[in-house]
Amino acid sequence: MHHDVLELRVLGKNGLPVAAYTVGSAEISEEHERGNVVDLRVSGYLWDTPCPGTDAVWSAWRTSSGDERNIWAGLPEEGREAWLDAARLRAVWRFPIPPPPSPSDSFRLDGSHVTDHSGLYCALGEALNGPGGYYGSTLDALKDCLRGNFGPVAPFTLVWHDSATARTHIPEYMDEVVRTLRSAGVTTLLA
């Protein structure tokens, strides 16, 4: 069976979709049938190729309560990149993410695990949109998020706790991110 476009949905803990991958020029064929279960083979091309390790992130989210912070912190940098990929896809699925009720809100960034670029964005996404949240994965993506539809829009306050960790590991990049936040109207306090 041929489809111009097919959506492969990622299911969350409750069995409801949390994200999706789009397959172009999709062909579906039946592989095996076992009672009420049918294995299907889908071929085509992915519009958005998953990062290596993203499947492990989806699995972790299916087994967590959903409100646990810093799950990403124990991952190596490649795992953090996969985390950001999954968080981005989940954010796109929920697009647009509603902004907080008040622009005067203050957000807390736990910087104790910010030892690389990916960790910075994992912590920022979690600070602004909760566990598994997304708020960029590069400077350009951060600028896009600051313009709206992916969570809070300035003005708001971001209190970056344990900023010394990032200052030790990624000082120049941290400065770029802080300048980007401040130039968008985010009051960024380093603690």
N, C-alpha and C positions, 0 to 999 in steps of 0.2 A: 504494500500500500504506500503510495507516494503523498507527501505533504510538502508544500512550499516551505512552511515554517512549523516547527513543533516546539513546544515548551516542556522541558524536563524539570519538574518541580522537586525541590528539596523539602522534605517534610520535617517538622519539628517534633519535639517530645510529645505534643498533644495530637500528632497526626495531621496537623494543618500545615499548609505550605508556608515556608519562611523565606524562600528565594527560588530562583529558577535559572536554568541555562536554556538558551535558545539554540535550536538546531535548524540549520537551513538545508534545503533540498533533502529532507528527511525521508528515508525509506524504512518501513517497519516490516519485519517478518517474524513469524512465530517460530520459536526454537523448540520449546518443550511444553507439554501440558501435563500437569499433575493435579488431578482433581479439579479444584476451583482456581488453581494457580497456573498462569501461563507465563512462561519466560518469553520476552520479546527481544529481538535484536534491532537496535536503532542505528542506522548509519546515516552519514551526512557530514556537515561541518558545523562546529560550534562557533557561534558568534563571539563568545567570550570564553577562552580556554581557561580552565581552573589552574591555579598555581599548584605545584606539587605539594601535597600535604593538606589541601583544603578538605579532603574527605575526612581526615582525622579531626578537623575542627568541627565539621558538621556532626560527627559522632559524639564529640565531647559536649556539644550543645544539646544533643538529644538526651544525654544522661545527666545534665546538670539541672539545678533548680531554676536557672535563668537569672538569678540575682547575685551570683557569686562574682566578686571582683578579682582582678589580677590572675585569672586562669591562664592568660597568655604569657604571664611573666616567666614561667618555667620553660617556655619553648625557646629553642635556638632561633637565630635571626630568620632562617628559612621558614620556620614554623610561625613566627610572628608575621611574616609576609603572607603566608597562607591565611592566618587569622584575619588580616586586613582585607584580603580578597573575599573571604566569606562575609565579613562585616559589610563590605561595600555592596555585595550582591543582596544581602538582607535589607540594607537601607534602600536600595533601588526598588526592591519588592514592596516596601512600605512607603515609597515616595508619594507625596512629600511627607517628611517627618514633621509633625506639628511642632511649632516653636513653643518654648516654655510660656506660661501664662503672663509673666511679667518680664520686660526687658531689663529690669534692675536686678535680676537674679544673679546670684553668685555661685560659681561652680568650683569644685575642689579637684585638682589633678594630683593624683598620687604619683610622684616622680621617683619613688624609691627603686623602680625597676627600669628606668629609662636609660639604657646603656647603648642604644643604637637608634637609627632613624625609625625603623619599624616599631620599636618599643615606644618611642615618643608618640607616634600616631595611634597605637593601641591604647595608651594611657589617655590621650586627648579625646579619642572617641568614647572611651568609657566615662570620662569626666563629664562630657557634654551630652551624651545620649544613653548612659547606663551601660551595664555589662554587655559586651558584644557590640557596642555602639560604634558607629563610623563617623569620622569627621576629617576625612582626608587621609591620604597615604603618601603624598608628595606635597611640595610647596604649592604647585599649581592646583592640585585637588583641594588643598586647604583653602586657597583663595576662592574656589568655586563654592565650597561649603559655607564660607563666610558671607557669601552673597545670598544665601537662603536655600530653603527646601531640604536641608540635611540637618536640621536642629536649630539651635539658638542663633539668632542674628544680633549683631552688636547694636546697641551698647549692652554689654554685660561684663561681669568681673570674673576673671579666672585666677584663682589662687593656686599657684604651682608649688605644692609642698615637696620638700626634699629635692629642690632644683639643683643642689650641689652634685647629685649623681649625674645628671645630664651635663652639667658644667665640666665634670671630670672626663666624661667619655666622648661627648660630641659638642664641644664648646662653640665652634663656629656655626654649626647647624642649629643649635639651640638659639643662638643670637638671631639667626635668620628667621626662625619661627616666631620668636618673641617680637621682632620688628614687624613681621607680617600681621600678627594678631593686633598689635598696637595701632598699626596704620589703618586697620579696618574698624577701629573704635573699641577694641576689647581692652579693658583695664586689666593688665597682666601683672600680678603681684608675685614676686619670687620669694619663696619662704624656705 
